[in-house]
Amino acid sequence: MKNYLYLLLFFVSQSFFGQANFDKGNDLYQKGQYKEAAVAYENILKSGKQSADLYYNLANSYYKLNQVAPAIYNYEKALILNPDDIDIANNLKFAQKRTVDEIKVVSKVGFAKLLRDFTGIYHFNTWGWIAIGFAFAFLICFLGYYFSNLTLVKRAFFFGMFIFLVFVFASVASAMFEKSYYENEKPAIVFAEIAAVYGEPKVSSTTILDLHEGTKVYVLESVSHWKKIQLTDGSEGWIDSKMIKEVK
């Protein structure tokens, strides 16, 4: 019994600690003490707590300090937890304008692009709730079909059952596709002031290009302390893992 009490007291104290530091960070930010505010927010993260608001406020602090890489990194972390937040997305765009590298974004073409454009409208959790809504509508149509005595009405409910069942499967498939895309996508932010990208996972190989802090890349695979990355323009290369920080 004492163990449960100690555990409860621990969680309560951690909650008060997190809220106290969050309020402290907000107060310091309002006073223009951005470095101290960032420290307060980082202390909350070290305690194991995280939220979109926490990452957002931390990113804003780093943005005010003109620390591009940490700002972009934390905006990206905030977007993962709250992908529909307009303020986070807008501030991320402002931070990205401070980066040195101007790498074009090459969009995919064909059916893959159309599928991604459609499923990317919502987060996979949202697709799940949409599927539940369509399933409930299917149930209503089923009950209407089962209890109705009029032939015309039964046909209407039967047609509704068919339509909503298709929507259920489409929503579930979209949720699964988005979840798979989310799990396989491994974005990272360059934290080094200048980071060389090599043709092979060794320093003696040819340098393809140099990246600068704040640039977003995608990790494809790992070999020892090397990461194979892909840029938004489709080009690939190898970079020392110490030069980047993975978002998830």
N, C-alpha and C positions, 0 to 999 in steps of 0.2 A: 504493500500500500504506500509506503514511504517513497519507493522508487517512482511510482506514478506521480506522487505529489511533487517530487524533485523535478521530474520531467516537465510537468505542467508549469512549475515556477520558472524553469529554464526557458520554455517557449514564450511565456509572458514577458520575461525580462528581455529576451531577444526582440520581441515585438516593440516594446517601449524604447529599446536602444535604437532600433531602426527608424522609428517615427521621430525620435528626438534628433537623430542625425539628419534626417530628411528635412525637418523644420529648420534645423541649424543651417543646413546647406542653402535652403531657400532664403533665409534671412541674410546670409553672407552674400549670396548672389545679388539680392536687392540692394545691398550696400556697395556693390561693385567690387567685392573681394572675391574674385573669380577663382583664384588659386586655392584659397582656403575652402571655398564652396566645393570645388572638385575633390579636395581631400575628404571632406565630410561625406560626399556621395560615394567615393571609393571605399570608405570604411564600411558603408552599408553593404556594398557588394562583397567585401571580404567576409562579412558575417553570414553570407550565403543567401541573402535576400536580393530579389531583382524584380523589376517592373518596367513597363514601357515609360512611365513618368520619370522613374529614376534615371534610366539611360538617357532620356531626352534632356533632362536638366543637366546631367553630367556632360552631355555633348555640347549643350549651350555654353557651359562654363569653359570648355576647351576651345570652343569657337571664339569666345571673347578673348581668350589668351593667345589666339592665332596659332593654336596647335592643331594643324589640319588633320593629321592621321587619327589621333584620338577622337576628334570631333566626328569625323566621318564614321569611324568604327562604332561609336556609341549610338549615332543616329541609325546605323544599320541594325544594331542590336535592338533598338527601340521598335523599328519597323517589323522585325520578326515577331515581336510580342503583340504589336498592334498595327497590322499591315494596312489598315484603312484610314489611319490618322493623317489628315491633310497637312497639319502643322509640321509633323515630323518629316514628311516627304518634301515639303517646301524648304525647310531648313537644311535638309540634306543637299538639295540642289544648290543652295547658296554656298555651303561648305565645299562642294565639289568644284565650284568656280575658282576656288583658291588653289587648286592643284596645278602643277606644272605641266603634266602630260595631257595632251589632247588626243585621246584615242577614240577613233570612230566606233560607233555601235553598229555592227552588221547584223541585220535581222535575218532570221531564218525564212526560207521560202517554202511554198508548197503546202501539203496537207498538214505537216508537223506544225507549221506556223499557225495555220487556221485553228488547229486543235488547241494549241497553247494559248492563243488569243482568247478562245472561248472559255476554257477552264480557268484561265488566269483572271477572269472577271471577279471571282470570289476566292477566299481562302478555303482550304479543304474542310475546315470545321464548319464554315458557312454552307458549303455544299451538303454536308451531312445534315444540317438542320433543314435545308430545303428538301432533301430526300424524305425526312420525317414528315414534313408538311404535306408532300405529295402522297405519302403512304396513308396519312390520316384522311386525305381527300378520297383516296381509293377505298378506304374502309367505309366512308359515308356513302359512296356510290354502291358498294356491295350491299350495305344494309338497305338502301333504297331499292335496289334490284330484288333483294330477297323478300322484302315485305310488301312491295307494290303489287297490286292486282291488275292494273291497267297495262295492256301490252305495249302501247306507245311509250309509257313512262319507263317500263322495264327495259326497253330497247335503249332509251336515252341514258339510263343509269349503266347499262352494260357497255355502251360506247364510252361513257365517262370512265368506267373501270379500266378499259383498255388504254385510254389516253394517259390516265394518271399512272398506270403501271409502267408505261414506256418512260414517263417522266421520272419515276422512281429509279429505274435502271440507269437512265442517263445521268441523274444526279449522283448516284452512287459511283458510277464509272468516272465521273468528273472529279469526285472527291478522292478516289483512289489514284487517279492520274496526277492530281495536284500534290497529294501526299508523297508519291513516288518522286515527283520532280523536286519537291522541297528537300527530301532526304538525300537525293543524289547531288543536288547543287551545293557546292562548298565554296562560298565566297570568302575572300580574304582581303585585307587592306595592307598596303605596303607601309611599314612604319619607319624604315630606314630613310635617311635623307636622300641617298642615292643607292639603288640596288641594281646590280648587274644581272641580266638574264642570259643564260648560256644555252648553247645548242645541245649540250650533254650534261649529265649530272657530275661535273668535275670542273675545277677552276681552270685547268689547262685547255679546256675546249674553247671554241670561238664564242665571243660575246655577241649576242644578237642585238641587244639594246639595253639602255639604262632606264630604269623606272624611278620615279620620285615619290616622296611620301604622300599618302592619301589616295594613290591610284588603286582602283579595285581590280582584283584578278579572281580567277576561279581555279581552285586546286583540282587537278585531275588524278594524280597519283603521287606516292611518296617512295623515295629510295634513300635509305639512311637519313642524313640530315638535309636532303634535297627534296624540293617539291616541284612537280611538273605543273605548270600553270598555263592557263589560256586567258588571253585578253579579250575584251569585248569586240575587237575587230577580227577575232578568229585565230590570230597568231599564237604560237605556243613556244614554250621554252622552259628551262630549269632555273630555279632560284633557291638560294640558301634559306632554309626554313626560319632562320633567325631574323630575316629581313621582313617577314610578313606576320600578320596575326589573323588567324581564321575567325570569322564572325560566329560560326556555329560548329 
